[in-house]
Amino acid sequence: MDRIKKITQAITQKYGTNSPFELCDLLGVQVVYTELPLKVKGFCIRLLQNHVIVLNQDLTMQESRVVCAHELGHYLLHGNMNALEIEENTNLCLPRYEREADYFAACLLLQEECLQEQGPFDVMTVEHVATMSGVPEDLVRLRFSVDKSSYVS
């Protein structure tokens, strides 16, 4: 997981943003909104040589941001893999890839510099960070449970 944190730090430093939408634009990943079944928030596909992140058009802007960050994680971490193919044709652990994409999203959206602007770490709770950042509590917990230097309670 340390590798994932380093990747998020490197791309945000290189491109000067942690916005998943801006990063997609800068990396040449097209983001498309379309009607999807309620349970499907989004997915990442490769069409010929192009990568596309497809998001459910019914998501709020905040939800779209989180799902786009998660799918961008799949693109950067697992770009040559297809979830359906992995699940049906291999013994690889799909939940592991989902957790990695979640951690990527959490690291991207909850960078330490951004958290420092919100207040002292010792008084912040998971709920506070989630409310201030718009990142779901489960991703906030994941971000800080993986890091040895956990600052939130």
C-alpha positions, 0 to 999 in steps of 0.5 A, a space after each residue: 500500500 505504500 507504493 499506492 500512496 507514493 503514486 498518488 503523491 507523485 502524480 499530484 506533485 507532477 500535475 499540481 492537482 488532486 482532482 480526479 477529473 483534472 488528472 483524467 484530463 491530463 492523463 488522456 483518460 476520457 470521463 463519460 456519464 451515462 445511465 447505469 443500473 442503480 448498483 453500478 456507480 462506475 467502471 473503467 474500460 479500455 476501448 482500443 488504445 483509449 481508456 474511459 471512465 464511465 460514471 453513473 449519471 445519477 451520482 452527485 458531484 461529490 459521489 462522482 469525484 470519489 468514484 472517478 478517483 477509485 476508477 482512476 486508481 484502477 487505471 493507474 494500478 491495474 490498467 491492463 486488467 479487466 475485472 470480469 476477466 479476472 473474476 471468471 478466468 483467474 484465481 486472482 483476488 478481485 477484492 484486493 484490487 478493489 481495496 487498492 483502488 479504494 486506498 488510491 482514492 482515499 490517498 488522492 482525495 485525502 492528502 496530508 497537506 489538505 488535512 493540515 488546513 482543516 485543523 490539528 490532527 489530534 482533534 479530528 475524527 473520521 466523521 469530521 474528516 469525512 464531512 470536511 472532505 466529502 470523502 465517505 467515512 469508510 475511505 477515511 478509515 481505510 486511509 488512516 488504518 493503513 498508514 502507520 501514522 494514523 492521526 484520526 480517531 
